[in-house]
């Protein structure tokens, strides 16, 4: 055995053994802000418990194992029978069980449910992002199923259950179920109206058999899937329609659901994303009216898009927390990194991006908890605005945070490479940047209440900061010029997102945070890379606010 050559020093301790919720001031303040006091008293305790679990060494290990041991497809059993099952590491099931047991699929029927769930979703995503996919789709399936009260009565109690049961069995035999979805096909991608999967009606009303394929079908071991297919016009209206496809039929037999292969993805490796085929005997139940598929799933799409915002905000928060933690302990060039002016500038810049994303995501979650026409109109336009911008900011934020750790941030054991691989997913899932920008234009052109609601929200901070006021005027000028608007859609949506984030921070964030955001993002006193904030700002306070105390 070789003699020791040196003593290991100047290495930061791991960021574990802490309450991820309470340590995130922007998130915990948002929960208190958006919940009634009596609801907050209960939610605060629940989220603190979940935050401690999320910050534990055990949870960290589960996240590592779920990604180091990715899912494996088994198309046949040992005798040659087709089974189409995906095996997951036990850590995946433990992550899902803990998340479902924390109510992360139950938002639609309890007070403050969306805010509470959004906060919990951000916590569990910081452990490991892949298992958020079935959580998101299960949560989002509820509004689609509610278009058919009969289906909702059967499935909603199972979807919103706090019990996770793995394995494929008839839904009636389970205490809780998970849902997936299959929308896109090879030839169309986001253009779902180009789908060619066919649905042929059966004798029983509302039942069909499907023939076709789905190019991306995540979480294929879910109990049911919402899919889009072209209903045959024979005997009905026909056209693109939403269907529920269960994996197991009520009599216990397996539905025809052939998993062709699993995607070899850049990130999100713990979560299985499959290519599936329906062979003409795949049984399905119609959800909503024939030809109204897009309208039926629109509530589901909005919910999953919000989860993209929350998921990206969570990745940014974890990356920034790791960067600040590292800098608080690491010494270089005669002092602690966090006290070095240039490193402080970088960390403060990253912290601004993270807090702005969190505050915006939680404001949108609160809109879902308020049953008013004005809040629905606000969410209609603000969700795609946020989905476009926050998910776009995730990758550069995570990349810069990784650099704060130096070479250690490029090593798998730090956890930063997994965050970086994950960081681009949410900008693609549920419609990439162009799709979101065009959806904002569609809302502007077809739903005037949406723009009114957006301007009302932004206007609540008017007069509080001259840079915000100037940015609002610039945005209004952009909105008034409809010439060539499609080609300028990204520019417009970016401005809308920054103005909205600025208005929320001016109202709710500490003055040091709001001042720095308005100076850089709205006032133009900023470079093109992180770490270029004006030196006159109180950056130390911004950084300290982002620090997770262990």
C-alpha positions in Angstrom: 0.0 0.0 0.0 1.4 3.3 -1.1 2.3 5.9 1.5 0.1 9.0 1.7 1.5 11.7 -0.6 -0.6 14.6 0.7 -3.4 15.8 2.9 -6.7 16.7 1.2 -7.7 20.3 2.1 -9.7 23.2 0.8 -12.5 21.0 -0.6 -16.1 22.2 0.2 -18.3 19.7 2.0 -21.1 18.2 0.0 -24.4 20.1 0.0 -26.5 17.5 1.7 -28.4 17.3 5.0 -30.3 20.5 4.7 -33.9 21.6 4.1 -34.1 22.4 0.4 -37.4 24.3 0.9 -36.6 26.6 3.8 -33.1 27.3 2.4 -34.7 28.6 -0.8 -35.9 32.0 0.3 -37.4 33.0 -3.0 -39.5 29.8 -3.1 -40.6 29.7 0.6 -41.5 33.4 0.4 -43.6 32.7 -2.7 -45.5 30.0 -1.0 -46.3 32.2 1.9 -47.3 35.0 -0.4 -49.7 33.0 -2.5 -51.5 31.0 0.2 -54.1 32.0 2.7 -52.5 32.1 6.2 -54.3 29.0 7.5 -53.4 27.0 4.4 -49.8 28.2 4.5 -49.5 27.0 8.1 -50.2 23.4 7.0 -48.3 23.7 3.7 -45.2 25.1 5.3 -44.8 22.1 7.6 -45.4 19.7 4.8 -42.9 21.3 2.4 -40.3 21.7 5.1 -40.6 17.9 5.8 -40.3 17.2 2.1 -37.5 19.7 1.8 -35.5 17.9 4.4 -36.1 14.6 2.6 -35.0 16.2 -0.7 -31.8 17.4 0.9 -30.8 14.1 2.5 -27.9 11.9 1.5 -30.4 9.1 0.7 -32.3 11.2 -1.8 -29.1 12.3 -3.5 -28.0 8.6 -3.8 -31.4 7.7 -5.3 -31.0 10.4 -7.9 -27.5 9.1 -8.8 -28.6 5.4 -9.0 -31.7 6.2 -11.1 -29.5 7.8 -13.7 -26.5 5.5 -13.6 -28.8 2.4 -13.9 -31.2 3.6 -16.7 -34.4 1.8 -17.6 -34.3 -1.4 -19.7 -36.8 -2.6 -22.3 -38.1 -6.2 -22.1 -40.2 -6.8 -25.2 -40.7 -10.6 -24.5 -40.7 -12.9 -21.5 -38.5 -16.0 -21.3 -41.0 -18.1 -23.3 -41.3 -15.6 -26.2 -44.5 -14.0 -25.1 -44.8 -10.3 -25.9 -44.9 -8.3 -22.7 -43.6 -4.8 -23.6 -42.3 -3.9 -20.1 -39.7 -1.5 -18.9 -37.6 -2.3 -15.9 -36.5 0.6 -13.6 -33.9 0.6 -10.9 -35.5 0.5 -7.4 -34.3 4.1 -6.8 -36.7 5.3 -9.5 -39.6 3.8 -7.7 -38.5 5.2 -4.4 -38.3 8.7 -5.9 -41.7 8.4 -7.4 -43.2 6.9 -4.3 -41.9 9.7 -2.1 -43.2 12.3 -4.6 -46.6 10.8 -5.1 -46.8 10.4 -1.3 -46.2 14.1 -1.0 -49.2 15.0 -3.1 -47.4 16.0 -6.2 -50.2 14.6 -8.4 -53.0 16.2 -6.3 -53.4 19.8 -7.1 -56.9 20.2 -8.6 -59.1 19.7 -5.6 -57.5 21.1 -2.4 -57.0 24.6 -1.2 -53.9 26.2 -2.6 -53.2 22.9 -4.4 -51.3 24.3 -7.3 -49.0 26.5 -5.3 -48.3 23.6 -2.9 -47.7 21.2 -5.7 -45.5 23.6 -7.7 -43.2 24.1 -4.7 -43.0 20.3 -4.1 -42.3 19.7 -7.8 -39.4 22.2 -7.6 -38.0 20.3 -4.6 -38.2 16.9 -6.1 -36.8 18.1 -9.4 -33.7 19.3 -7.6 -33.1 15.7 -6.4 -33.6 14.2 -9.9 -35.5 15.5 -12.8 -36.5 12.4 -14.8 -39.2 11.1 -12.4 -40.9 14.5 -12.8 -42.1 13.4 -16.2 -44.8 10.9 -15.0 -45.7 13.2 -12.1 -46.3 16.1 -14.6 -48.4 14.1 -17.0 -50.5 12.5 -14.3 -51.2 15.9 -12.8 -52.0 17.4 -16.2 -54.3 14.6 -17.3 -57.0 15.8 -14.9 -58.4 18.8 -16.9 -58.5 16.7 -20.1 -60.5 13.9 -18.4 -62.9 16.4 -16.9 -64.2 17.0 -20.4 -65.9 13.6 -19.9 -67.5 13.5 -16.4 -68.0 9.7 -16.6 -64.3 9.1 -17.3 -63.2 11.6 -14.7 -65.3 9.9 -12.0 -63.4 6.7 -12.6 -59.9 8.0 -13.1 -59.5 11.2 -11.2 -59.5 9.7 -7.7 -56.7 7.4 -8.8 -54.7 10.1 -10.6 -54.8 12.4 -7.5 -54.1 9.6 -5.1 -51.2 9.9 -2.6 -50.3 6.2 -3.1 -47.8 5.0 -5.7 -48.2 1.4 -6.9 -45.7 0.1 -9.5 -46.5 -2.6 -12.0 -49.2 -3.2 -14.6 -52.6 -4.3 -13.2 -56.2 -3.4 -13.9 -56.7 0.1 -12.5 -59.6 -1.0 -10.4 -57.1 -3.2 -8.4 -54.7 -0.3 -7.7 -54.9 2.5 -5.1 -53.2 5.0 -7.4 -52.3 5.3 -11.1 -49.9 7.3 -13.3 -50.6 8.6 -16.7 -48.5 9.3 -19.8 -49.2 10.8 -23.1 -48.5 10.2 -26.8 -49.1 13.1 -29.1 -46.3 13.4 -31.6 -45.5 11.2 -34.6 -42.5 10.9 -37.0 -43.9 12.9 -39.8 -45.3 15.8 -37.8 -43.7 16.4 -34.4 -45.3 19.4 -32.8 -47.7 19.7 -35.8 -50.1 17.2 -34.3 -52.7 17.9 -36.9 -50.4 16.0 -39.3 -50.9 12.8 -37.2 -51.9 9.7 -39.2 -52.7 7.3 -36.4 -56.3 6.1 -37.2 -59.1 5.4 -34.7 -61.9 3.1 -35.9 -65.1 3.1 -33.9 -66.4 -0.1 -32.3 -70.0 -1.0 -31.6 -69.9 0.3 -28.0 -70.3 4.0 -27.9 -67.1 5.9 -27.3 -64.8 3.0 -27.9 -62.3 2.6 -30.8 -59.3 0.6 -31.9 -56.2 2.4 -33.0 -53.7 1.8 -35.8 -50.5 3.8 -36.0 -47.6 4.9 -33.9 -46.2 7.5 -31.5 -42.6 8.8 -31.8 -42.2 10.0 -28.3 -44.1 8.3 -25.5 -42.5 8.9 -22.1 -43.0 6.8 -19.0 -44.4 3.8 -20.9 -45.1 1.8 -17.8 -47.8 4.2 -16.8 -51.3 2.8 -16.3 -53.0 4.9 -19.0 -52.1 7.3 -21.9 -53.8 10.2 -23.5 -53.1 10.1 -27.2 -54.3 12.0 -30.4 -55.5 10.1 -33.4 -57.6 10.7 -36.5 -61.1 9.4 -35.9 -62.7 7.7 -38.9 -65.5 9.9 -40.2 -67.7 6.9 -40.7 -70.7 7.4 -38.4 -69.3 10.5 -36.8 -67.7 13.8 -37.3 -64.1 12.4 -37.5 -60.9 14.3 -37.3 -58.2 14.7 -34.7 -59.5 13.3 -31.4 -58.2 12.6 -27.9 -58.3 9.0 -26.6 -57.5 7.2 -23.4 -55.4 4.1 -24.0 -55.0 1.9 -20.9 -52.1 -0.5 -20.6 -54.2 -3.1 -18.9 -57.9 -3.7 -19.8 -60.5 -4.2 -17.1 -60.5 -8.0 -17.6 -56.8 -8.1 -16.8 -55.5 -8.7 -20.3 -52.8 -6.4 -21.7 -53.8 -3.8 -24.3 -51.9 -3.9 -27.6 -49.1 -1.4 -26.8 -45.9 -2.5 -28.6 -42.8 -0.7 -27.4 -40.4 -0.7 -30.3 -37.4 0.8 -28.5 -36.3 3.3 -25.9 -34.7 6.6 -26.9 -31.0 7.1 -26.2 -31.3 10.7 -24.9 -28.9 13.4 -24.0 -30.2 13.7 -20.5 -33.3 12.6 -18.5 -31.8 9.2 -18.6 -33.7 7.8 -15.6 -36.9 8.3 -17.5 -37.9 5.9 -20.3 -39.0 7.6 -23.5 -40.3 5.1 -26.0 -41.5 4.6 -29.6 -44.7 2.7 -29.5 -47.1 1.2 -32.1 -50.8 0.4 -32.1 -51.6 -2.6 -34.2 -55.2 -2.2 -35.1 -56.5 -4.0 -32.0 -55.3 -1.3 -29.5 -58.5 -0.5 -27.5 -59.1 3.2 -26.7 -61.9 5.3 -25.1 -62.7 8.6 -26.7 -62.2 11.7 -24.5 -64.2 14.7 -25.6 -65.9 15.0 -28.9 -64.6 13.8 -32.2 -62.6 16.3 -34.1 -61.9 18.3 -30.9 -58.7 16.7 -29.8 -56.6 19.8 -29.6 -59.3 21.6 -27.6 -59.7 18.6 -25.3 -56.0 18.5 -24.4 -55.4 22.2 -24.2 -55.7 22.3 -20.4 -53.3 19.4 -20.1 -50.8 21.1 -22.4 -50.9 24.3 -20.4 -50.3 22.4 -17.1 -47.3 20.5 -18.5 -45.9 23.8 -20.0 -46.1 25.3 -16.5 -44.2 22.3 -15.2 -41.5 23.0 -17.8 -41.1 26.4 -16.3 -41.0 25.0 -12.7 -38.6 22.2 -13.7 -36.2 24.7 -15.3 -36.5 27.0 -12.3 -35.6 24.1 -10.1 -32.6 23.1 -12.1 -31.4 26.7 -12.0 -31.9 26.9 -8.3 -30.0 23.7 -7.6 -27.1 24.7 -9.9 -26.9 28.2 -8.3 -27.1 26.7 -4.8 -24.2 24.4 -5.6 -22.1 27.2 -7.1 -22.7 29.5 -4.1 -22.0 26.7 -1.6 -18.7 25.9 -3.4 -17.6 29.5 -3.4 -18.5 29.9 0.2 -15.9 27.3 1.3 -13.3 27.3 -1.5 -10.2 29.5 -1.0 -8.1 30.7 -3.9 -5.7 33.6 -4.5 -5.6 34.6 -0.9 -9.2 34.5 0.1 -12.6 32.8 0.0 -14.1 32.8 -3.5 -17.4 34.2 -2.5 -15.6 37.3 -1.2 -13.8 37.9 -4.5 -15.5 40.8 -6.4 -15.5 39.1 -9.8 -16.8 35.8 -8.4 -19.4 37.7 -6.4 -20.6 39.4 -9.6 -21.0 36.0 -11.4 -22.9 34.5 -8.4 -25.2 37.5 -8.0 -26.0 37.4 -11.7 -26.8 33.7 -11.6 -28.9 34.3 -8.4 -31.0 37.0 -10.2 -31.8 34.6 -13.0 -32.8 31.9 -10.6 -35.0 34.0 -8.4 -36.7 35.6 -11.4 -37.6 32.2 -12.7 -38.9 31.0 -9.4 -41.0 34.0 -8.7 -42.6 33.8 -12.2 -43.3 30.1 -12.0 -44.9 30.4 -8.6 -47.0 33.4 -9.7 -48.4 31.2 -12.6 -49.1 28.3 -10.2 -51.1 30.8 -8.1 -53.2 31.8 -11.1 -54.4 28.2 -11.3 -55.6 28.3 -7.7 -57.8 31.4 -8.4 -61.0 30.5 -10.2 -61.5 33.8 -12.1 -61.8 34.7 -15.7 -59.0 37.3 -15.3 -56.5 34.8 -13.9 -57.4 32.3 -16.6 -56.8 35.0 -19.2 -53.5 35.9 -17.6 -52.3 32.3 -17.5 -53.3 31.8 -21.1 -50.6 34.2 -22.3 -48.2 34.2 -19.4 -47.6 30.5 -19.5 -46.2 30.3 -23.0 -44.3 33.6 -22.4 -42.7 32.0 -19.3 -42.2 28.6 -21.0 -40.3 30.3 -23.9 -38.0 32.4 -21.7 -37.3 30.5 -18.5 -36.5 27.3 -20.3 -34.2 29.2 -22.7 -32.3 30.7 -19.7 -31.8 27.3 -18.0 -28.9 26.0 -20.0 -26.6 29.1 -19.9 -27.4 29.4 -16.2 -26.5 25.8 -15.3 -23.4 26.0 -17.6 -22.1 29.1 -15.8 -22.8 27.7 -12.4 -20.8 24.6 -13.3 -17.9 26.7 -14.2 -17.9 28.2 -10.7 -16.8 24.8 -9.5 -13.9 24.8 -11.9 -12.8 21.3 -13.1 -14.8 19.7 -10.3 -18.0 21.0 -12.0 -17.1 19.0 -15.1 -16.9 15.7 -13.1 -19.9 13.5 -12.8 -19.6 13.1 -9.0 -20.3 16.8 -8.5 -23.8 16.3 -10.0 -23.4 19.4 -12.3 -23.0 17.4 -15.5 -26.4 15.8 -14.9 -28.0 19.2 -14.4 -26.4 20.4 -17.6 -27.6 17.5 -19.6 -31.1 18.0 -18.2 -31.1 21.8 -18.8 -32.2 21.9 -22.4 -35.1 19.4 -22.2 -37.8 21.7 -21.0 -37.2 24.1 -23.9 -38.1 21.2 -26.2 -40.8 19.3 -24.4 -44.4 20.6 -24.9 -43.3 22.7 -27.8 -40.0 24.3 -28.5 -39.2 28.0 -28.6 -40.9 28.9 -31.9 -44.0 27.0 -30.9 -44.3 29.0 -27.7 -43.6 32.3 -29.4 -46.3 31.6 -32.1 -48.7 30.6 -29.4 -48.2 34.0 -27.7 -49.1 35.6 -31.0 -52.2 33.5 -31.3 -53.3 34.6 -27.9 -52.6 38.2 -28.7 -54.6 38.0 -32.0 -57.5 35.9 -30.8 -58.0 36.5 -27.1 -57.9 40.2 -26.2 -58.7 39.5 -22.6 -55.3 37.7 -22.3 -53.3 40.8 -23.2 -55.5 42.9 -21.0 -54.8 40.6 -18.1 -51.1 40.6 -18.8 -50.9 44.4 -18.9 -52.9 44.6 -15.7 -50.4 42.3 -13.9 -47.4 44.3 -15.2 -49.1 47.6 -14.4 -49.3 46.8 -10.7 -45.6 47.7 -10.5 -45.8 50.8 -12.7 -44.1 53.8 -11.2 -41.9 51.8 -8.8 -38.8 51.7 -11.0 -38.0 54.0 -13.9 -36.2 51.3 -15.8 -39.2 49.0 -15.6 -41.5 51.9 -16.7 -39.2 52.5 -19.7 -39.2 48.7 -20.6 -43.0 48.6 -20.4 -43.3 51.5 -22.8 -40.9 49.7 -25.2 -42.9 46.6 -25.0 -46.1 48.5 -25.7 -44.5 50.0 -28.8 -43.5 46.5 -29.9 -47.0 45.2 -29.4 -48.5 48.1 -31.4 -46.4 47.3 -34.5 -48.0 44.2 -36.1 -46.0 44.5 -39.4 -43.9 41.4 -39.7 -44.9 40.3 -36.2 -44.2 36.6 -36.8 -40.5 37.2 -37.7 -40.2 39.3 -34.5 -42.1 36.9 -32.2 -39.1 35.8 -30.2 -38.0 39.3 -29.6 -41.4 40.3 -28.5 -41.9 37.4 -26.1 -38.5 37.9 -24.6 -39.4 41.5 -23.8 -42.7 40.4 -22.4 -41.0 37.9 -20.1 -38.4 40.3 -18.8 -41.0 43.0 -18.1 -43.2 40.5 -16.3 -40.3 39.2 -14.2 -39.2 42.7 -13.5 -42.6 43.7 -12.3 -42.9 40.7 -10.0 -39.5 41.3 -8.5 -40.2 45.0 -8.0 -43.3 44.1 -6.0 -42.1 41.1 -4.0 -38.3 40.7 -4.0 -35.8 42.5 -1.7 -34.8 45.9 -3.0 -31.3 44.7 -3.8 -32.6 41.9 -6.0 -35.1 44.1 -7.8 -32.6 46.9 -8.3 -30.0 44.5 -9.8 -32.6 42.9 -12.1 -34.0 46.2 -13.4 -30.5 47.6 -13.9 -29.2 44.7 -15.9 -32.2 43.0 -17.6 -34.3 46.1 -18.2 -31.9 49.1 -18.0 -29.3 47.7 -20.4 -26.4 48.0 -17.9 -25.2 44.4 -18.6 -22.9 42.5 -20.8 -23.7 39.3 -22.8 -22.2 36.9 -20.3 -22.9 36.3 -16.6 -20.8 38.3 -14.2 -21.2 41.7 -16.0 -23.5 43.4 -13.5 -22.8 47.1 -12.5 -20.3 47.2 -9.7 -22.4 49.9 -7.9 -25.1 47.3 -6.9 -25.3 45.5 -3.5 -24.2 42.2 -4.9 -23.1 40.7 -1.6 -26.7 40.8 -0.3 -28.0 39.2 -3.5 -25.5 36.3 -3.2 -26.1 35.7 0.5 -29.8 35.5 -0.2 -29.1 32.6 -2.6 -26.9 30.7 -0.2 -28.3 27.4 1.1 -27.2 27.1 4.7 -26.3 23.5 5.8 
